[in-house]
Structure formats: C-alpha cells, structure tokens
Amino acid sequence: MKKNLLLITLVSCLGLYDTAMGCTGITLQSTDGATVVARTIDWSRTEMNNIYTVVPRGHNQQSLLPDGTMDGLSFISLYGYVGMAVEQPEFVVDGTNEAGLSAALFYFPNYGEYKPYNEADKDISLADFQVVSWILSRFSTIDQVKEAVNNVRIINIDPSASTVHWRITEPSGRQVVMEIVDGIPHFYENEIGVLTNSPGYEWQLTNLNNYVNLHPGNAGPTKFGPITLRAFGSGSGFLGMPGDFTPPSRFVRAAFFKTYAVPRANAYDTVMQSFHILNNFDVPLGAQFTAGSIPNDMPSATQWTVATDLKDMVIYYHTMYNRTIRSIDMKNINFATVPFQYHTLDTQKQQLIIPAKINQ
C-alpha cells in the first residue's frame, strides 16, 4: 500500500513543537447531577484543519502505521459517536459516543513513552491519535477501556513526535486519566476534574501543595508592625496564583477556578459556566514566541473550545474565528442510519456581530 505522506507529515508537525501546543480541560457537575466535560485546544504554530465528524454504528476504521499505510488495528463501531478532529477525520481529539462515554486527547511531551513499533504486531497496533476514535467506537464504560487497552499496542506514527495522554469520562462523573509510561498504561482516578499537559497527572496533584495558601475571597487585613496591610481589591485570596501558560500553571488555575465555581442548577447553565472558566485560558497569539518571531497571523493560539453535556448529550463549541456558541444535539442523530461525515467547524471564518437595538 502506498505511503500516505500527508498523514505522516501532519502528525509529525503536530508533535514536533511541544511548546506551541497546550490544552486545558475541566469537568463540572450541576446540582441535578449532570456532568459537563470541557476543554480548549491550543496550537499556535499554524491554523489546523478543525472539523467535527459523525460516525455511525458499523463504521470500519483502521489504524495508521509508521510506514504511512492504514494497515494497523482494524475496529468496527459498536457505538456511534460525534468527535472534534484535527487535520483528518480519523484524528478525533475530543468526542462522545451514544452511550455517553467521553474521551479526549491532551499532549504529554517528554514524560510519556510508548512501546516501539514492531511490524509483527501491526494487527494490534493503534496510533495514539486514533485512540479516542477506538474508545468511542468500542466501549461504554471506563472499566471496559482499562481491560481492553492491554490487548492493543498504542504507538507513535513518528518516533520524533510528542506522546499524549487521555481523559475518559462516564456520564456519572467518574473520570480517569490514562498515561503510558515505559510502555505501560497507567490509570488515575481524576477526582479533581482537571487536566493539562506535562508533567504527569500525579505530579500535577502534588504541585497543588505549593499553593496551600490560596483561598477564595479576600486576604487580610493583616497587622504589619505599626501599620495594617489591606488588599487593593476583591479576590486577593488568590494572590500568588501563577498566571503564565505553562501546563503546571494552567493546571493550578483550572483546579482553583473549577473547585470554587458556584454549582449551577442544570446542565445548560453548567456548560455556560465552563465556557466562562475556560475564557481564562485563551492563549493570545504571541505569548509563546520571541518578540518579532510569530509564525502566523491567526486570531488566537486557542483554536477552539468545546463543552459537552453528558446528560442531555449535547456538544457545544466556539472557535477563534467565531465565538458564537454552536451545538450538536446527539439525541437527534440516528446512529444506525446516519452516514459517516465530517464538516469544518467554521463555515465562515468571521465573528457573528448582532447590532444593538436603538429606538429612534
């Protein structure tokens, strides 16, 4: 089979520049028990081909291999799903299936390590950028994924590309992080409901101890010898929270904003709340590069943000071009008959502006 050089190049480019890729994920629950998973996708080197894909039951997929052929693990969809993909419809980085299971990919450079590709194992070899599609196609619970992952060999298509880790969530709110280190899959119960990139999830939790002094509300007033120190404004309890865009700093901010967010009554309000929280993680283009060396002219390094209501099965998203929130209602999709399809996230790359009403 002829090499698919386009796919090889795309995956290599996405994995080569670790400092240009960063995503922030949060998980919220409403007071009526709905679970909402949300995240940003940040890539500042170039504009990606950002698409959503609809996959029916019975759809057959096959994994890409390092030689450029689609000749790896073959899997047929037991469950239909909707996924947000980059560059190719096979490369789903965030999605939900009709059973309500959600899976998402986050970059994990320098800390993960897959087993090297062995041609003798090509029939069970699964490209890391197709793991989300595999999970959504085949499983309805986290425990099923944990059992099945030992029967496949997750690989890098390009050995020089970054590794990734995954967030897997059930409608109940149970969530795990899967990281492959030294070739072995490790699962961590993600009770805090936050994920960014490197270092590993356990390290990120330990790092939160460095911010034991942070708390919502105000700090002080505090007697300081003969004078009294007073905060300049509200929210001073978070003084000292890191504000840069590195994964540890984003993890800390996301953990505090998410933990102290006021619970909302229902799924829709929680979705809107998740967008407000993630607004704090929009990366302005230029923050990651030396002054004068910005490689493109995109509106933002945060190319899109998605929030999924796992109770009512609705996916919401906005993009760097158009922050108007759009939705995909999975309840209206018959996954037994819908054809496989994919569409660009932006039919028109322009922000919708609605003029304000003025009475003359």
Disulfide bonds with the S-S distance in Angstrom:
none
